[in-house]
Amino acid sequence: MARKPNYKFEKIERERQKAAKKAAKMKAKQDTKDEPEDGGNTLQGSKDREA
């Protein structure tokens, strides 16, 4: 016997999973933004070399 579909619950679950994925993606993007690649701000370093 097939189960009775619960469309509202399934939609809520899809939206919850989508929100979790989006939050994880944003967190990863924020983490990479916070970590400097070469140990400092490259713009300030290039200005010091020119002066």
Jmol script that loads the backbone (N, CA, C; Angstrom):
load data "model"
ATOM      1  N   MET A   1       0.843  -1.180   0.000  1.00  0.00           N
ATOM      2  CA  MET A   1       0.000   0.000   0.000  1.00  0.00           C
ATOM      3  C   MET A   1       0.891   1.247   0.000  1.00  0.00           C
ATOM      4  N   ALA A   2       0.626   2.165  -0.881  1.00  0.00           N
ATOM      5  CA  ALA A   2       1.402   3.397  -0.997  1.00  0.00           C
ATOM      6  C   ALA A   2       1.064   4.339   0.151  1.00  0.00           C
ATOM      7  N   ARG A   3       2.052   5.142   0.507  1.00  0.00           N
ATOM      8  CA  ARG A   3       1.810   6.093   1.597  1.00  0.00           C
ATOM      9  C   ARG A   3       1.063   7.305   1.098  1.00  0.00           C
ATOM     10  N   LYS A   4       0.367   7.949   1.999  1.00  0.00           N
ATOM     11  CA  LYS A   4      -0.381   9.155   1.649  1.00  0.00           C
ATOM     12  C   LYS A   4       0.613  10.323   1.564  1.00  0.00           C
ATOM     13  N   PRO A   5       0.616  11.085   0.479  1.00  0.00           N
ATOM     14  CA  PRO A   5       1.568  12.190   0.346  1.00  0.00           C
ATOM     15  C   PRO A   5       1.262  13.321   1.330  1.00  0.00           C
ATOM     16  N   ASN A   6       2.326  13.885   1.857  1.00  0.00           N
ATOM     17  CA  ASN A   6       2.205  15.014   2.775  1.00  0.00           C
ATOM     18  C   ASN A   6       2.976  16.173   2.134  1.00  0.00           C
ATOM     19  N   TYR A   7       2.335  16.857   1.217  1.00  0.00           N
ATOM     20  CA  TYR A   7       2.998  17.871   0.419  1.00  0.00           C
ATOM     21  C   TYR A   7       3.544  19.025   1.258  1.00  0.00           C
ATOM     22  N   LYS A   8       2.794  19.439   2.263  1.00  0.00           N
ATOM     23  CA  LYS A   8       3.226  20.562   3.098  1.00  0.00           C
ATOM     24  C   LYS A   8       4.525  20.218   3.832  1.00  0.00           C
ATOM     25  N   PHE A   9       4.586  19.034   4.425  1.00  0.00           N
ATOM     26  CA  PHE A   9       5.789  18.614   5.139  1.00  0.00           C
ATOM     27  C   PHE A   9       6.981  18.505   4.186  1.00  0.00           C
ATOM     28  N   GLU A  10       6.752  17.917   3.012  1.00  0.00           N
ATOM     29  CA  GLU A  10       7.843  17.758   2.050  1.00  0.00           C
ATOM     30  C   GLU A  10       8.369  19.113   1.577  1.00  0.00           C
ATOM     31  N   LYS A  11       7.470  20.065   1.379  1.00  0.00           N
ATOM     32  CA  LYS A  11       7.887  21.401   0.957  1.00  0.00           C
ATOM     33  C   LYS A  11       8.698  22.082   2.057  1.00  0.00           C
ATOM     34  N   ILE A  12       8.255  21.952   3.293  1.00  0.00           N
ATOM     35  CA  ILE A  12       8.986  22.545   4.417  1.00  0.00           C
ATOM     36  C   ILE A  12      10.379  21.934   4.530  1.00  0.00           C
ATOM     37  N   GLU A  13      10.479  20.625   4.355  1.00  0.00           N
ATOM     38  CA  GLU A  13      11.775  19.948   4.418  1.00  0.00           C
ATOM     39  C   GLU A  13      12.705  20.419   3.294  1.00  0.00           C
ATOM     40  N   ARG A  14      12.174  20.558   2.087  1.00  0.00           N
ATOM     41  CA  ARG A  14      12.994  21.058   0.971  1.00  0.00           C
ATOM     42  C   ARG A  14      13.496  22.464   1.254  1.00  0.00           C
ATOM     43  N   GLU A  15      12.624  23.317   1.774  1.00  0.00           N
ATOM     44  CA  GLU A  15      13.014  24.691   2.085  1.00  0.00           C
ATOM     45  C   GLU A  15      14.047  24.731   3.207  1.00  0.00           C
ATOM     46  N   ARG A  16      13.893  23.850   4.217  1.00  0.00           N
ATOM     47  CA  ARG A  16      14.849  23.791   5.314  1.00  0.00           C
ATOM     48  C   ARG A  16      16.225  23.359   4.809  1.00  0.00           C
ATOM     49  N   GLN A  17      16.256  22.348   3.943  1.00  0.00           N
ATOM     50  CA  GLN A  17      17.519  21.873   3.386  1.00  0.00           C
ATOM     51  C   GLN A  17      18.168  22.943   2.512  1.00  0.00           C
ATOM     52  N   LYS A  18      17.359  23.663   1.758  1.00  0.00           N
ATOM     53  CA  LYS A  18      17.869  24.733   0.901  1.00  0.00           C
ATOM     54  C   LYS A  18      18.475  25.855   1.755  1.00  0.00           C
ATOM     55  N   ALA A  19      17.799  26.211   2.853  1.00  0.00           N
ATOM     56  CA  ALA A  19      18.298  27.261   3.736  1.00  0.00           C
ATOM     57  C   ALA A  19      19.591  26.827   4.421  1.00  0.00           C
ATOM     58  N   ALA A  20      19.672  25.560   4.819  1.00  0.00           N
ATOM     59  CA  ALA A  20      20.890  25.053   5.455  1.00  0.00           C
ATOM     60  C   ALA A  20      22.059  25.075   4.477  1.00  0.00           C
ATOM     61  N   LYS A  21      21.807  24.689   3.239  1.00  0.00           N
ATOM     62  CA  LYS A  21      22.854  24.690   2.218  1.00  0.00           C
ATOM     63  C   LYS A  21      23.332  26.114   1.945  1.00  0.00           C
ATOM     64  N   LYS A  22      22.387  27.040   1.875  1.00  0.00           N
ATOM     65  CA  LYS A  22      22.726  28.442   1.619  1.00  0.00           C
ATOM     66  C   LYS A  22      23.539  29.024   2.778  1.00  0.00           C
ATOM     67  N   ALA A  23      23.155  28.683   4.010  1.00  0.00           N
ATOM     68  CA  ALA A  23      23.880  29.173   5.179  1.00  0.00           C
ATOM     69  C   ALA A  23      25.298  28.620   5.206  1.00  0.00           C
ATOM     70  N   ALA A  24      25.457  27.349   4.859  1.00  0.00           N
ATOM     71  CA  ALA A  24      26.788  26.741   4.830  1.00  0.00           C
ATOM     72  C   ALA A  24      27.657  27.400   3.761  1.00  0.00           C
ATOM     73  N   LYS A  25      27.053  27.699   2.641  1.00  0.00           N
ATOM     74  CA  LYS A  25      27.782  28.344   1.551  1.00  0.00           C
ATOM     75  C   LYS A  25      28.221  29.749   1.959  1.00  0.00           C
ATOM     76  N   MET A  26      27.337  30.485   2.607  1.00  0.00           N
ATOM     77  CA  MET A  26      27.664  31.834   3.060  1.00  0.00           C
ATOM     78  C   MET A  26      28.755  31.817   4.127  1.00  0.00           C
ATOM     79  N   LYS A  27      28.690  30.819   5.032  1.00  0.00           N
ATOM     80  CA  LYS A  27      29.706  30.699   6.071  1.00  0.00           C
ATOM     81  C   LYS A  27      31.065  30.398   5.462  1.00  0.00           C
ATOM     82  N   ALA A  28      31.110  29.519   4.485  1.00  0.00           N
ATOM     83  CA  ALA A  28      32.369  29.186   3.821  1.00  0.00           C
ATOM     84  C   ALA A  28      32.926  30.411   3.096  1.00  0.00           C
ATOM     85  N   LYS A  29      32.050  31.160   2.480  1.00  0.00           N
ATOM     86  CA  LYS A  29      32.483  32.365   1.777  1.00  0.00           C
ATOM     87  C   LYS A  29      33.028  33.394   2.767  1.00  0.00           C
ATOM     88  N   GLN A  30      32.366  33.525   3.908  1.00  0.00           N
ATOM     89  CA  GLN A  30      32.802  34.468   4.938  1.00  0.00           C
ATOM     90  C   GLN A  30      34.150  34.039   5.520  1.00  0.00           C
ATOM     91  N   ASP A  31      34.333  32.740   5.732  1.00  0.00           N
ATOM     92  CA  ASP A  31      35.586  32.235   6.282  1.00  0.00           C
ATOM     93  C   ASP A  31      36.747  32.514   5.340  1.00  0.00           C
ATOM     94  N   THR A  32      36.541  32.329   4.054  1.00  0.00           N
ATOM     95  CA  THR A  32      37.622  32.598   3.104  1.00  0.00           C
ATOM     96  C   THR A  32      37.883  34.094   3.001  1.00  0.00           C
ATOM     97  N   LYS A  33      36.863  34.905   3.199  1.00  0.00           N
ATOM     98  CA  LYS A  33      37.030  36.355   3.148  1.00  0.00           C
ATOM     99  C   LYS A  33      37.811  36.850   4.364  1.00  0.00           C
ATOM    100  N   ASP A  34      37.612  36.237   5.519  1.00  0.00           N
ATOM    101  CA  ASP A  34      38.271  36.664   6.746  1.00  0.00           C
ATOM    102  C   ASP A  34      39.754  36.304   6.776  1.00  0.00           C
ATOM    103  N   GLU A  35      40.134  35.217   6.097  1.00  0.00           N
ATOM    104  CA  GLU A  35      41.520  34.777   6.129  1.00  0.00           C
ATOM    105  C   GLU A  35      42.320  35.454   5.024  1.00  0.00           C
ATOM    106  N   PRO A  36      43.347  36.241   5.389  1.00  0.00           N
ATOM    107  CA  PRO A  36      44.187  36.848   4.355  1.00  0.00           C
ATOM    108  C   PRO A  36      45.048  35.787   3.675  1.00  0.00           C
ATOM    109  N   GLU A  37      45.213  35.915   2.375  1.00  0.00           N
ATOM    110  CA  GLU A  37      45.948  34.911   1.616  1.00  0.00           C
ATOM    111  C   GLU A  37      47.456  35.020   1.822  1.00  0.00           C
ATOM    112  N   ASP A  38      47.990  36.242   1.826  1.00  0.00           N
ATOM    113  CA  ASP A  38      49.435  36.405   1.914  1.00  0.00           C
ATOM    114  C   ASP A  38      49.860  37.064   3.229  1.00  0.00           C
ATOM    115  N   GLY A  39      49.020  37.026   4.218  1.00  0.00           N
ATOM    116  CA  GLY A  39      49.385  37.529   5.536  1.00  0.00           C
ATOM    117  C   GLY A  39      49.159  39.013   5.731  1.00  0.00           C
ATOM    118  N   GLY A  40      48.527  39.688   4.823  1.00  0.00           N
ATOM    119  CA  GLY A  40      48.281  41.104   5.006  1.00  0.00           C
ATOM    120  C   GLY A  40      47.512  41.705   3.853  1.00  0.00           C
ATOM    121  N   ASN A  41      47.289  42.978   3.950  1.00  0.00           N
ATOM    122  CA  ASN A  41      46.563  43.684   2.904  1.00  0.00           C
ATOM    123  C   ASN A  41      47.534  44.001   1.769  1.00  0.00           C
ATOM    124  N   THR A  42      47.248  43.554   0.589  1.00  0.00           N
ATOM    125  CA  THR A  42      48.155  43.736  -0.534  1.00  0.00           C
ATOM    126  C   THR A  42      48.196  45.185  -1.003  1.00  0.00           C
ATOM    127  N   LEU A  43      47.106  45.917  -0.816  1.00  0.00           N
ATOM    128  CA  LEU A  43      47.087  47.312  -1.247  1.00  0.00           C
ATOM    129  C   LEU A  43      48.054  48.150  -0.423  1.00  0.00           C
ATOM    130  N   GLN A  44      48.094  47.971   0.870  1.00  0.00           N
ATOM    131  CA  GLN A  44      49.011  48.723   1.714  1.00  0.00           C
ATOM    132  C   GLN A  44      50.449  48.323   1.435  1.00  0.00           C
ATOM    133  N   GLY A  45      50.675  47.075   1.187  1.00  0.00           N
ATOM    134  CA  GLY A  45      52.031  46.598   0.892  1.00  0.00           C
ATOM    135  C   GLY A  45      52.557  47.207  -0.382  1.00  0.00           C
ATOM    136  N   SER A  46      51.739  47.319  -1.421  1.00  0.00           N
ATOM    137  CA  SER A  46      52.205  47.900  -2.675  1.00  0.00           C
ATOM    138  C   SER A  46      52.445  49.397  -2.529  1.00  0.00           C
ATOM    139  N   LYS A  47      51.691  50.078  -1.687  1.00  0.00           N
ATOM    140  CA  LYS A  47      51.912  51.513  -1.485  1.00  0.00           C
ATOM    141  C   LYS A  47      53.236  51.757  -0.767  1.00  0.00           C
ATOM    142  N   ASP A  48      53.564  50.883   0.191  1.00  0.00           N
ATOM    143  CA  ASP A  48      54.824  51.043   0.915  1.00  0.00           C
ATOM    144  C   ASP A  48      56.026  50.848  -0.014  1.00  0.00           C
ATOM    145  N   ARG A  49      55.903  49.952  -0.944  1.00  0.00           N
ATOM    146  CA  ARG A  49      57.013  49.694  -1.876  1.00  0.00           C
ATOM    147  C   ARG A  49      57.220  50.863  -2.836  1.00  0.00           C
ATOM    148  N   GLU A  50      56.126  51.517  -3.226  1.00  0.00           N
ATOM    149  CA  GLU A  50      56.244  52.631  -4.170  1.00  0.00           C
ATOM    150  C   GLU A  50      56.832  53.867  -3.523  1.00  0.00           C
ATOM    151  N   ALA A  51      56.566  54.103  -2.262  1.00  0.00           N
ATOM    152  CA  ALA A  51      56.989  55.325  -1.575  1.00  0.00           C
ATOM    153  C   ALA A  51      58.430  55.358  -1.214  1.00  0.00           C
TER     154      ALA A  51
END
end "model"
wireframe off; spacefill off
backbone 0.3
color backbone group
